[in-house]
Amino acid sequence: MSFANITTEEKQRVIGELSAVKADFAARGFFPGTSGNLSMRVGPYSPDQFYFAVTASGKDKSKSTHEDFLFVDRNGNPCESTSLKPSAETVIHNEIYRLTGCGAIFHIHSVFNSLVSELFWERRAVPVEGVELIKGLNIWEEEAVINIPILSNFTEVPRIVPEIAERIADRIPGILLRKHGIYAWGRDAFEAKRHLEAFEFLFEYVYRWQLLTNRK
């Protein structure tokens, strides 16, 4: 299906859901200094052809305007005539959609996700053992043990992309960039939001647990 065949109603639904998530995350301080980005796929998916709405570059995400999002194709090119530029990290969204076929991707910056990415950088993953909120990632075994991948961070964002395919883990719906932030995804906006919230809880838990145990 071409982008021209996607209905106005479907596009408006996607923008509406993204706007609600943006407002929620902004109220929680997840977008300091215009950082972070959100996207949501629209229309059918194939690895060779898909479209998604993504946050426009350089916007104050605590404000709501009619120019907060634009639609792009699998290469990050705008699907409609616009003066807006997609987020500089759209290429990361492109690759995650291509690899997972997910429906939404949310990326935020927080103090705790940045701290743990550096704390565990040498092992290239954040270890989490037996914490209840692991279930928020759809992992249900008793006393589950997971490792959340930490990827390199580069100023030239396209340099990050090759590492995504190498490090992405089948049952972990997220990747953490070193001293940068978490990308979490899901089948839809609801699931992606749940995953992101679970990751943020786990990052804070792991960091605080490290502080407590290192005092002994």
N, C-alpha and C positions, 0 to 999 in steps of 0.2 A: 504494500500500500504506500502511495506517495503521501507526503505531508498535506497536499491539497485535498486529499480525500478524508482527512480527519475532521470531524464535525466541530463547529464553533462551541457547541455545548460541552464536548469532551475537553477542549482546550480550556474553557472557562472553569470546568470542574477542577482540573489540575492546578490552574493558577489560584483558585480559591483555597485548595488544600495547602498549597505551599505558603500562601499568605498567612494562613492561620498558624502554621508551624513557625514561620518567621517571627510573627508577633510573640508567640509563646517563648521561643528561644531568646529573643531580644530582651524580654522582660526578665529573664533569668541571667542576663549578662553573658550569654554565650558568644556574642559577636563584638568583642572589644575592638574599637578602632576600625570599623568596617570590615573586620576579618570574617572568615567563614563563608560557606556557600551551601546552597541547597539545590537539589534537582529532583525532577520526577518525570518518569517516562510517559509518553502519550502515544496511543495507537499500538498496533501489533509489534511484536519483536522478532527479529532474526539477527544473528551476529553481524550480518552484512548490511542491514538496514534497520535503523531505529531512530526515533526522535525524542527529545526531551526538553522540558522547560528548565532553565537554570538562572540563578541570580545574576543580575547585571553587575558589571565591575564597578567598584568604587562607591557603592551606595551606602548610606547610613541605614542600617537594617532596623533601627528603632523607629524609623519613619515608614509610612505606607503610602505609596504612590502608584500610578498606573504604569510606571516604567521600572518596576522592581525585577521583572523577569522577562526573558525572551526565549524563543524556541530555536533549538539548533539541531543539526543532524549528527550522525555518528562521527563526523570529522570535526565537530564543533563549529560548523559554519551556520550563521543565522538562516532560518528557513523563510523569513519574511523580511521585507524592507524595513530597516531600523537604523537609528543612529546609536543604539546601545551596543556595548561590547560585552560579550560573555565573560564571566569570571576567568581570571588567568589560569585557574586550576581546572577548567573545563576538561582538559585533556585527561586528567585523572578520572573524572566521572566517565568519560568516553570508554576508558579501558575497563573500569569496573563493570559498566553495563555490558560491554562486549564479553567479558569473562564469566559473568554471573547471570545475565538476563534478568536482573532484579528490577523492581519497579520504582524505587526511590533511593536517593543517596543524600545523607546529611553530614556536613562537615563543620565542626565547631572547634574553637580554641578554649581551653580552660587551664587554670594553673596546675591542677592535679594531673591532667593527661600529659602536659608538658614535662612535669617533674618526673613521672614514672618512665617516660620515654628516655630520659637521660639516666635515671637510676639503673635501668636494666639494659642500657644500650649495648654493653659488651656481650650480652647473651642474645640480643636481637629479638627479644620477646618479653612481654610482661607475664610472669607466672601467677596464676590464681588457683587456689586449692580449696575446694569444699565450701565456697561462699554461696549462700542461697541465691543471690541475684544472677548467678551463672544460668539459672533456669530462664531468665529473661532473654537469653540468647538461643532458646529452644534446645538446650542441653540438659537432659533430665536425669542422668544417672546419679546415684548416691555418691556424695563426696567427689564430685567431678573435678578433674584437674585440666586446666586449659592453659594455653600459651598464646597471648595476643601478639601478632607480629608487629615489630617495629621496623620501619623502613627508613632508608637514608632520606635526608631532606636537602634539596638543592635550590638555589635561587632561580636557576633555569629549570622551570617546572617540567618540561619534557624529559629531562634526565631522570626524573623519578619513575616514569612510566614503565621502563623495562623491568624494574624490580618488582612491580606489582604482580605480574604473572609468575615470577619466581617464588614469591613469598606468601601469596594469598592462600589461606587455609580453608578447606572445604566446609568445616562446620563453624568457623569463626566469621561472623558477618561484619568484619571490620578490619581496618589496618590503621596503625598509628605511625605518624611521621615524627621523626626525632625532633624534639623541642618545637613542635609545630601544632599538631592536633589530630583528632580522631576522625576517620571517615567510617560511617556506619551505614549499612544498607538493609533493605528488606523487600518483601514482595510488594508492599504498598507503603504509603506514608505512615500509617499507624504502626506497622511492624518496624520500619526504619527508626521511628521515634522511640519505640520501646527498646530496641537494641542500643541506641545511643544512650538512653538514660541508664540502662544496665551497665554499659561500659563505664560511664562516668562514676557510678556508684563503686564499681569494682576498682577503678583507678584510685579513688580516694581511700577506699578500704586498704588496698595494698600499701599505699604510701604511709598511712597512719600506722598500720601494723608494723612496717619496717621501723618507724620511729620508736614504737613501744618496745619491740624486741631488741633493738640495738642499744637500748638503755640498760638492759639487764647485764 
